[in-house]
Amino acid sequence: MQQYTIGQAARLLGVSPDTARRWADAGRVATHRDETGRRLIDGRDLAAFSVELAQSATGEDEEPYTSARNAFAGIVTAVKLGDVAAQVEIQAGPHRLVSLLTREAVEELGLEVGMQATARVKSTNVHVDRT
């Protein structure tokens, strides 16, 4: 299971580390400490929280979330495997991206809920890079 520091989680959620820390202190997202004392968030917990956060966003007083070169760094929130095809959902800040790709590609990338990934958009295609 991939784990994220407060700083990494903040980048994926599109907020400052202070905001992510306050959310953790308030119990909005579960954390635990590693052997060095750093607070970590399990990938599955961060994925669930990112979906909850995006669904509760009002859109008011929020800075627009933009991408550089159409790359949306985020966290995998769902992987649905079929016999041949697969569907991968990525929450990138307030944006939910869905990519249809082969099952083989998902398995080769080792994609699973809670891991960091980047969705690259070109025209009507979305490519997923494991990061």
C-alpha positions as a Python dict, from the first residue, in 0.01 Angstrom:
ca = {
    (1, 'M'): (0, 0, 0),
    (2, 'Q'): (142, 335, -101),
    (3, 'Q'): (158, 598, 172),
    (4, 'Y'): (183, 975, 143),
    (5, 'T'): (338, 1244, 360),
    (6, 'I'): (127, 1548, 446),
    (7, 'G'): (318, 1749, 182),
    (8, 'Q'): (260, 1489, -91),
    (9, 'A'): (-108, 1465, 0),
    (10, 'A'): (-139, 1843, -11),
    (11, 'R'): (4, 1854, -365),
    (12, 'L'): (-234, 1582, -482),
    (13, 'L'): (-531, 1759, -323),
    (14, 'G'): (-430, 2099, -460),
    (15, 'V'): (-399, 2264, -117),
    (16, 'S'): (-120, 2391, 107),
    (17, 'P'): (56, 2155, 349),
    (18, 'D'): (-90, 2364, 635),
    (19, 'T'): (-443, 2296, 510),
    (20, 'A'): (-374, 1923, 477),
    (21, 'R'): (-223, 1923, 828),
    (22, 'R'): (-530, 2100, 972),
    (23, 'W'): (-759, 1845, 803),
    (24, 'A'): (-553, 1562, 953),
    (25, 'D'): (-556, 1730, 1297),
    (26, 'A'): (-935, 1762, 1274),
    (27, 'G'): (-967, 1392, 1191),
    (28, 'R'): (-1099, 1447, 839),
    (29, 'V'): (-833, 1209, 705),
    (30, 'A'): (-660, 939, 908),
    (31, 'T'): (-285, 955, 963),
    (32, 'H'): (-25, 748, 1142),
    (33, 'R'): (343, 804, 1219),
    (34, 'D'): (634, 616, 1067),
    (35, 'E'): (950, 516, 1256),
    (36, 'T'): (1097, 865, 1209),
    (37, 'G'): (784, 1039, 1340),
    (38, 'R'): (654, 1168, 1005),
    (39, 'R'): (277, 1162, 962),
    (40, 'L'): (164, 940, 676),
    (41, 'I'): (-170, 884, 505),
    (42, 'D'): (-254, 547, 352),
    (43, 'G'): (-324, 570, -20),
    (44, 'R'): (-674, 422, 8),
    (45, 'D'): (-767, 674, 279),
    (46, 'L'): (-632, 961, 71),
    (47, 'A'): (-818, 838, -238),
    (48, 'A'): (-1148, 823, -48),
    (49, 'F'): (-1088, 1166, 106),
    (50, 'S'): (-1003, 1322, -231),
    (51, 'V'): (-1334, 1199, -376),
    (52, 'E'): (-1525, 1326, -70),
    (53, 'L'): (-1349, 1662, -93),
    (54, 'A'): (-1423, 1702, -465),
    (55, 'Q'): (-1789, 1613, -416),
    (56, 'S'): (-1829, 1865, -135),
    (57, 'A'): (-1655, 2152, -320),
    (58, 'T'): (-1885, 2445, -385),
    (59, 'G'): (-1666, 2603, -652),
    (60, 'E'): (-1693, 2942, -482),
    (61, 'D'): (-1378, 3128, -381),
    (62, 'E'): (-1158, 2848, -514),
    (63, 'E'): (-865, 2899, -744),
    (64, 'P'): (-909, 2721, -1076),
    (65, 'Y'): (-712, 2398, -1105),
    (66, 'T'): (-503, 2401, -1421),
    (67, 'S'): (-261, 2158, -1578),
    (68, 'A'): (71, 2214, -1745),
    (69, 'R'): (81, 2044, -2084),
    (70, 'N'): (-248, 1869, -2014),
    (71, 'A'): (-103, 1652, -1736),
    (72, 'F'): (-326, 1595, -1433),
    (73, 'A'): (-132, 1453, -1139),
    (74, 'G'): (-365, 1282, -895),
    (75, 'I'): (-452, 971, -705),
    (76, 'V'): (-618, 655, -835),
    (77, 'T'): (-965, 627, -679),
    (78, 'A'): (-1105, 327, -870),
    (79, 'V'): (-985, 44, -1092),
    (80, 'K'): (-1244, -175, -1263),
    (81, 'L'): (-1104, -473, -1451),
    (82, 'G'): (-1286, -660, -1725),
    (83, 'D'): (-1166, -960, -1923),
    (84, 'V'): (-990, -740, -2181),
    (85, 'A'): (-1061, -376, -2093),
    (86, 'A'): (-1027, -173, -1774),
    (87, 'Q'): (-1150, 156, -1635),
    (88, 'V'): (-928, 373, -1416),
    (89, 'E'): (-1052, 678, -1226),
    (90, 'I'): (-812, 948, -1107),
    (91, 'Q'): (-899, 1237, -877),
    (92, 'A'): (-674, 1532, -963),
    (93, 'G'): (-771, 1814, -728),
    (94, 'P'): (-1135, 1889, -809),
    (95, 'H'): (-1116, 1698, -1139),
    (96, 'R'): (-1229, 1336, -1181),
    (97, 'L'): (-1075, 1175, -1487),
    (98, 'V'): (-1180, 838, -1624),
    (99, 'S'): (-965, 642, -1867),
    (100, 'L'): (-1057, 328, -2057),
    (101, 'L'): (-754, 116, -2135),
    (102, 'T'): (-656, -246, -2168),
    (103, 'R'): (-645, -473, -1866),
    (104, 'E'): (-290, -560, -1968),
    (105, 'A'): (-184, -193, -1945),
    (106, 'V'): (-334, -160, -1596),
    (107, 'E'): (-155, -475, -1482),
    (108, 'E'): (178, -369, -1637),
    (109, 'L'): (155, -31, -1462),
    (110, 'G'): (51, -200, -1139),
    (111, 'L'): (-229, 54, -1093),
    (112, 'E'): (-434, 21, -777),
    (113, 'V'): (-651, 244, -562),
    (114, 'G'): (-446, 483, -352),
    (115, 'M'): (-143, 516, -574),
    (116, 'Q'): (-27, 832, -744),
    (117, 'A'): (-75, 855, -1120),
    (118, 'T'): (-82, 1119, -1390),
    (119, 'A'): (-357, 1139, -1652),
    (120, 'R'): (-239, 1294, -1979),
    (121, 'V'): (-510, 1433, -2202),
    (122, 'K'): (-478, 1483, -2576),
    (123, 'S'): (-793, 1562, -2768),
    (124, 'T'): (-1035, 1284, -2669),
    (125, 'N'): (-767, 1046, -2535),
    (126, 'V'): (-652, 1009, -2176),
    (127, 'H'): (-320, 833, -2111),
    (128, 'V'): (-221, 721, -1762),
    (129, 'D'): (139, 725, -1635),
    (130, 'R'): (235, 563, -1308),
    (131, 'T'): (433, 818, -1105),
}
